[in-house]
Amino acid sequence: MKTSLIRYRVADFLRESPPFDAIAPDDLLALAASGKVSFHESDEFIFRQGLAPKPCFWVIQQGTVQVIDDAPAGPHLHDLLGAGDLLGLDGLLERAAYAWSAQTTSDVILYSIDAAALKALWGRYPSVATYLASHASLGAQQAGLAMAASAAVPLYGDSWLDAAGPPADYLAARLQLAEPAQPLVALLRETRQRPATAIAVVDDAGAALGIVTDAELRARWIADADGVTDSCAAVMTTRFVTAAPAQAAHCYLAQMMAQRVSHLVITPDGAPSAPVQGLLSAADLSLLLGCNPVLLQHELLDARTPAAWRLLLRQARALKVAAWSDAQAHERVAALSSAWDRAFAESIVQAALAQVSAEALSAEAAAPDFTACCWLLFGAAGRGEDTDPARPEIGVIYCDPAPGRHAEVAAHFRHVEERIAQLLDACGLEPPRLSVRELAVPRCQSQSQWKAFFDGVIAQPVENDVHAARRLFDVQVLFGDASLASALASDIAQAMAGHPHFIPILANDTLDHLPPMTFFQGLVIESDGAQTDTLDLAVTALVPIVDAARVYALVTGSLQAKTTLERLDLAARVLPDEAEVFREAAAAFRIVSRHTTLAALKHPHGSPVLVPGQLGKRDQRLLKTSFQSIQTLLELTSRPSRWTRPH
């Protein structure tokens, strides 16, 4: 009776914490009965680093345990664990030995659990395997553990981006085809009987030649009311995007938003030459998703007033929050957010250009007749990672003016830049959280000025404050003459090739911000022992990964990899011996990005400050493992011997 009572008490305690909160009562009682309760005095070792794991693991019921890394350079604190935390999982994680030592720092009560008994439950409780996997290195693929975890559902539930794609029979039933020579009048009569958002005009083999939508019909009617007598070939648009069938809704959404179209032509293999199987519209997708992100993108592109921008940005913010499920949703949310942010930034620039031109006309002065220019996005927006409601960093590169006109053209672009800033202010967007020196870096310059700027930073990084300028290496074209941006990228690559000392200095700067060591009792514990009750994830965890990934992209001499995940993947391919470090860093980036973005999106002023005490144990565990992966990445990046250009 006494043993049975203890078993129930242990089960009651276990169900308060993950992963046991997901286990049914009968199974939990069986687990509780598989081990025993043990008491340990302060300064007692539970196990030692390097020894073979025991067939059990422990749950701390009371007290504090420090996890120690007995490194050759001397032991140092690796983690602090308290009530509800798991200890000694090495056997479950299929390690041959304990990775660290565990020592009590107070009187401690432990509940031991038979490892085999818990492992037997993975098939029925995949979320248990998922949680236990978070205690391993993020990039590790533990054989049995990975197999069980692969069946797990997301820890945080589904989002609207997880919707399934449209069934093939649904698309087939709504498909309407037309021949090129078919009169438009006849086509319109057919659509009255069988409404369709678009009609595919096909050749004899059934392949698409073009599509006819309401936009084409309106344009033809406005141009010529008698145009309805034309053939379909005279009205159709030949700019269309094809896609393969049986994809998830978010895949179709990404294609629509990347290409800025409202329809996709579905063919058996996604090839334009294959027969048409269906037409998928943004309206069709909205039925599946419960919202219309494509329409929101188009409205952002067309908006020209602060009132419209504020309304649309609020809607975008709400949809971003609802789009997150778990960390694996990062790429989906980032692509979605980047498409909206690019549309918003382009709209802002176009509005500023129009206003400056209108002011010049009213003053009976023409805007300068300068040559080509290219508008750019820098920083997080330049990487396509601006998933929080931050103010986009916008700049421009323009062709060198003719002699004697430099001042006039520069004044024009400064005027446009000032108007862009005013419009962003009117939208209520706070400037990026940068240092004063970073904000002072110019972002609107001529081709030769940009070249001279980067030449100086690369040749003399310390004197020209590369730390302040590093965000300008994260750039993408917004709109305009992209050849100007390509030429600048070539100039940067050439300058880096001639100054090998640049990369080591940039790499050393990655140590400016380090992740904390751990969370303990609602506090953030830094590596030096300092304690705080809040954590700025962007500064301490996100920026270090971004900065390190940038270094690895630049050391290859290529500026093609834009996002942090693309850069880490490039590093893993170029440096295969260290590939596991980069894979773990990528997993950490996804986890940290999710928490940083949600904290910023939910905060009225976009602050990504996190309160650890408000996090559940699952999130704390994932972040703690992420911090360890980030630290490993930074240690690798900061090694002076690392920086020999790979061939």
N, C-alpha and C positions, 0 to 999 in steps of 0.2 A: 504493500500500500504506500509505504514511504517512497519507494522508487518510482511508482506510478505518479505520485503527486509531484515529484521533482520533474518528471518528464513533461507534465502539463505546464509547469511553471516555465520550463525552458522553451517550450513551444510558444507560450504566450509572449515571451520576450522576443523570440526570433521573428514572429510575424509582424513586429513593429518596424522592421528594417528590411531593405532589399538584400538579397534576392528572394528571401523567404516569404515576403508578403505576397508573392505570386503563387505560392504552393498551397494546395488544398489541405484542410485541417488534418485529415487522416495521414497523408503523406508527411506532413510536417511533424506529427507526433512520432511517426516511425523514425524520422531523422533525429529528433530529439532523444530518442531511446538508443541511438546508435553509438553515442559517446558517453562522456562523463563530465562532471563539474570538477574543476581543479582550482586551488588557491596558490598564489605565488606572492612572495614577499618582494619588497622593493629591491632593485639592483640584481634581480635574478634573470638569467638568460633562459628564454623559452626554447630557442634553437640557435645554432651557430651557422654563419655563412660557410658554404662549401660542403656541409654535411648532407648526406642523402635525406630526402624528405620523408617524414613519417606518413603512415597511411591515413592520416586525419588532418584536418585544419581546425582553427579555433575562431570563435566569436567572442569578442571582449564584452563581458557583462558589466564590469566595473573596473575603474582604474585607467592608467595610462601606460602605453608601451611605446618605446622609441625603436625605430628601425634604423640600423646602423650599417653603413657601408665600410667594411674593413679593407679599404683600399691600400695598395702598397705605400702610398705617400702618407698614410696615417688614417685612422678611422674618422668618419664624419657622419653627422646626422643626415639621414635620408628622408625620414618621415616621422610623424607623430600620429598615433592611433588612440582612439578612445572608445567609449561604449557604443556597441553596434557595429564596429569595424571588424573586418575579416583579417585573419592572420595566418601565415603559413600555407598559402595556396599553391606553392611551387609544385607539389605533386599533381594537383589537378591541372596545372598549366603545363604538365609534362616536362618539367625541368629535371635535370639529373641531380641537382643539388640546390640547397637554399641560396637564393641570390643575395640575401642580406642576413644579418643577425637581428634578433629581436630581444630586447632587454626591458624589463619593467622599470618604471620610475616611481612607482607607488605600489601599495598592495593591490593586487589584481585578481579578479575572478574570471576564469575562462570557461566557456562551454566548448568541448571538442565535438566535432562532427565527423563521421566516417566519410572519407572522400569518395569511396566507391558507391556508397548509398546515394550521395548527391548526384554523382555522375550518371547513375541509372535513371534519374528523373529528367535528364536533358531532353529526351525525345518528347516527353509530355509537356515540358515547361521550357520552351526555347528561350524565353526572356531571362531565365536563370543563367543559361550559357552566355547570353549576350552580356549580362552584368559581370559575370566572372571574367569574360574576355577583356573587359575594361581594366582589369588589374594587370593584364599582361602588357607588353609593349604594343603600341597601337598598330604597328605595321606587321606584327608577328602573325603567322598563319599556323596556329597550333592545330595539328591534324584532327583529333577527335573533337576538340572544342570548336574549331571553325565549322566543322560539319554540322554540329548541333546549332550553332549560332546562325548559320545561313538560313535556317527555317524560321528565325524569329521575326515577329512583327515589329514595326518601329516602336521605340520606347515611348514616344510621345503622341501616338495616334496619327491618323491620316490628315493630310491637308487637301485643299481643293486642287492642288497641283498633282495629286496622286490619282486623279480620275482616270478611268479606262478610256480607251479610244472608241470611236464610233464603230458599231458593227458593220460588216461589209454589206449585209442585206439592206440596212438602213440607207447607206450611201447609194446603193444600186437602185433602190426604189425611188429616190429623189433625183436621179440623174436624168438630165435632158440634153440631147444631142441635136446638132444642126449641121447642115451642109454649107460650105462656103457660099454657094450660089443661091441659097435659099433666101427669098425676099424677107426683109425685116418685118414687114406687115404680117406675113404669114406666121413668123416666129412669135410676134406679139399676140396673135390670136391663140396660138397654142399655149402660151404662158398664162392666159386668162383661165384656161381650163385646167392647167396643171402648174400652179405657181412654183417658181424656182428662183433662188437668189442669184444664180448664174447659169449660163448655158455654154456647153463646150462645143466649139466648132471643130469638126474632125475631118480628116481626109478619108479616102476610100478604105484604108486599113484600120481606121478607128483611132488613129493617133491625133492628138490635139494640135490644131493650127493656131488656136486662140480661144479666148473666152469673151462672152458678152455679159456684162453686169449692168446694174442700174446706172453706174457711173458712165459707161459708154453710151447708154441710151439717152441720158440727160445731156451729155456733151453734144451728141448728134442733134438732138432737138433744139438746143440753144443755138448751135451753129446754123442749122437749116431745118425749119419745121417740116419741109418736104422730104427731109432725109430719111424718113421712115420707109420710103420706097426703095432705099438702097438694099444691097445684099448684106448678108451677115459678115462676109469677108471685109466689106467696107467699114463696118462698125466695130468689129472685134478688136480687142487689144492682144497683141502678140507677145506681150510681156507677162508670162505666167510662170509659176513655180510648180514642179512636180514632186510627188512624195510617194513612198511605198505604203502599202496597206498594213493594217494590223499593228499600228504603233500606239503607244500610250498617248493620251491627250496632250501631255506636256511636250512631247516630241513635235507634234504638229504645231503647237503654240510657238515653240522656239523657232521653227522654220518661218512661220508667218511674221513674227516680230523681227527676226533678223533681216528678212527680205522686204519688210514693210508692205505686205500684201494682205488682202482680206479673204483670199481663196487659195486653195491648193488643189491641183489636178492629181488625182490618185491613179497610178498605173501599177501593173503587177510587180515591177521591180523598181519603180521610181524613176525610170528612164523616160525622157520626153518623147522618144520614138515609139514607145509601147502603147497599146490601146488604152483608152480611157475607161476606168472602172467606176469612177465616182468624182464628184466635186464636193470638197469640204469647205465650208465658209466659216468666218469668225462667228457668225450667228449660230451655226451648228455647234461649234465648240462651246459657246456660252451656255448652251443647254446642258452640256456635260459638266462644265466647270462650275456653273452657278454664278459666273461673272464674265465680263467681256474685256480681257486685258488688251486685245487688239484695238478695240474701239477707244480705250483709254489712251493707248499710244498715239493713235491718229488725232485724238482731241488735243493731246499735249503738243503735237507738231503744229496744229492749226491755231492754238491759243495765242493771243497777243496782249492780254491784259493781266495785271496782277491778281484781280479777282478770280479770273478763270484758272490761272496757274495755282493759286492757293487751294481752290476747290479740288482740282485734279490731283495735286500732290497729296492732299489729305486722303483721297480715295486710294492712291497708290500706296501710301503708308499702311492703310488698313489691310489691303490685299497682301502686302509683303509680310505683315505679322501673321496673317492666316495661312500663308503659303508654307511656313516652316513646319516640318514634322520633326525629323531628327537631323543629325549632322550631315547625313548623306544627301540631304536636300539642297546642300550649299550651291552646287553648280546650277541647279534649276532656278533657285531664287536669284542668284547672281546674274544669270542671263536675262531673266525677267526684269530685274531692277535696272540692269545696264541699258536695256532697250528703252525703258521709260525715261531714264536719266538722260540718255542721248537725245531723245525726242524733246525733252524739256530744255536741255542746253541749246540745241539747235534753234528752237523756238525763241529763246531769250536773245540769241545772237541776231537772228533775223529781225526781231522786233527792234533791237538797238540800231541795227543798220538802217532800217526803214525810218526810224525817228531822226537819226542824224541826217539822212538824206532829205527828209521833209524840212528840217530846220534850215539846211543849206538853201533849199528852194525858197523858203519864206524870206530868207535874208538876201535873196537874189544872188546867191553864190553857189556854184556847182561843187559837188564833192570832187576831190582830186581824181584825175583819170589815171589811177595807178594800174600796174599789171597784176598778175595772178596772186592769190593768197590762199592759205589753208588754215582753217580754224582747228584748234587742237584741244584735247582734254588731258589734264595732267593728274598725277597723284592717284588716289583710289579710283577716280573716274577714268583715268588713263589706263588703269589695269582692268577696268570693267568690274570693280569690286566695291563700288560705292553703294552698298546695300542699306546704309543708314540714311537718314534725311539730311545729309550734309550738303553744303553749298558746293557745286561743281567748280573745279579749278579750270578756267577757260583761258586760252591764249591763242596767238596767231603767229604764223610765219608768212612774210610777204616778200615778193621779189624786190631786189634792190632797185630803188627808184632811179630815174635818170639823173645825171648831174644837175645840181642846183635845186632838186625837188625833195631832198631827204627830209628837211624840216616840215614841209607841207604834208607829206604822206605820213610821217611819224605823228604829227599833230592830229591827223584824221583818225588814226588807229587809237591814239590815246583817248580821243573823244568817244569813240565807240566803246572802248574798255571802261571808261567812266560810266557811260550809259548802261552797260551790262551790269556793273556793280550796283547802280541805282535800282535797276529792275529786280535784281536778286534780293536787295534789301527790302523792296516792296513786297516780295513773296514771303518775308519773315524768315529767311534762311540765314543762320549764323555762319560766319566765315569758318573755314577749316581750323581745327584746333592745332595751330602751328606756332612756332616761336616767331618773334618779331623779325629775326633775320631771314626766316624762310618766307614770310610774307613779303619781304622787300625784294626778293628775287624777281626780275622782270619776266613777264610772260607774253608780251607783245613786241616782237622784234623783226627786223629784216633778216633775210637769208644770211647775209654776211655777219650780222650782229649775233645771230644764234650760233654760227660756226665759231666765231671768236670767243663767245661765252663758254661753249663746251671745250674748246681747245685750251682755254685758260684753266678751267676746273680740272681737266684731266692731266695737264702738264704740271700744275702746281695745286694739288688738291687741298693741302693744308692752308696755304696762303689764300686760296679762293673759297675756302669753307665748303668742301664737298658735302659735309653733313647737311648744310642748308639746301644744297642744290640736288640732293639725291632723288627727290620726288620728281624732278624734271626728266629723269631717265625712264619714268613710267608715263608713256605718252601714246595716244592713239588719235587718228584723224577723226574729226567731227564731220566736217564737210569742206569742200573746196578742192584745190589742186593738190592731190595726194602726192604728186611727183616731188613737190617741195619737201614734204616730210620724209620721203624715201631718200632724197639727196642728203638731208641732214643726218639720217640714220647712218648712211655710208660715211659721212664726215666723222661722226662719233666713233664708229668702228675703226676707222683709220687712225684717229688720234689715240685710241686705247692701245692699238697695236704698237705704236711708237713710244709708249710710256708704260712699261711693265710695272712700275712702282705704284700705279694708280689703284690696282685691284687690292693689294695688301692693305693700303690705307683705308679703302672703302670697307674691307672685311673687318678691320679692327674696330670701325665705328659700330658694328653690329652689337658690340658689348656695352653700348651706352645704356641699354635697357635689358634687364634680365627678369625672367619669370620668378614668381615666389617659389618657396620650397614646398609648401603644403597649406592646407586648411586644417584648423584644429579648434574645436569648440566655438565655431562661428567666427573665428579670427583668421586673418591672413598671416602666415608665418614666413618671413623673408629668410634668405639663406644666411643672413648675419644675425638672425634671432629677433629682429624687429617685428612688432605686431601691430596690425591695423584691423579695423572692422569693415573696411571697404576696399575694393580693388578696381582700378582702371584697367580693364582687360585690353583695351586698344593699345595702351602704352606698354604694358608689361608682358603681353603675350602675343598680340597680333602683329605689332610693328616689328619685333625681333624676327619673326618668320619672314615677313615681307622683305625686310632689309637683307637677310641672308639669302633668300631666293633671288633677289636682284643681283647680288654678287655673282652667284653661279651662272646666271644668264649672261651677264656682261663678260665673264671670263672666257666664254666660248666665242666671243666676238660677234655674237648674233643678237639682234634686237627684235627678232620675230616673236619670241615667247613673251606674251603680254601679261597674262594673269599669273598670280603666285603659284597656282597649281601647275600651270604649264611650265613654269620655270623650274619647279621642283622635279617634274617629270623629265625635263631636259637634263637636269643635273644627274638624275638616276641613270640616264642612258649614257651620258658622257663619262661618269665616274661609277661604273658598275660595282666596284668593290665597296662603295658606300651607299649602294642603292637602298638598303634597308633604313638607313638614317633618313633619307629623303622621303621614303614612303611613310614612315612614322610622322615626319614633320607635316606631310600633306594631310594625314588623318587628324593631327593636332590642329592644323589650320581650319579644317572644316568644323571641328568642335568649338574652337574658340570663336570663329566667325559667327556661328549660330548664337552663342551667348552674348557676344558683343553687339550684334545687330539687334537682337530682341531687346536688350537693355536700352539701346539707343532709340529704337522705334517706340518703345513704351514710355520713354521719358519725355516730358513736355518740351525739354530743350535739347533733346538728342544726346544726352550724356550717357556713355556706355559704362557707368560706374556700377559695379556689382556688389551686392551685400551677401557674402558667403553664408551667413546664418539663415538666409531665406532660400537657400538651395537645398534640394533633397540630396540624399546620399549618392544616388546614381550620378547626378550632375557633378557633385563634388569629386567623385571618384574619376570620372572622365576628364575633368579639368586637371586634377592632380597628375594623372598619367600624361596628359598633354604637356604640362609644365616640364616633366622629365624629358620628354621627347624634344621639346624646344631647347632645353639646356644642352642636350647632346648635339643638336644641330649647331648651336652657337659655338660650342667647344671645337667642333670640327672646322667651322668656318674661320675661326680666329687663329688657327695654327699657321704660323708663318711659312712652314714648309709646304703647305697645301697649294700655294699659288704659283704653280708652273702651268703655263697654258697647255691644255691637252691637244693632242694632234689626232 
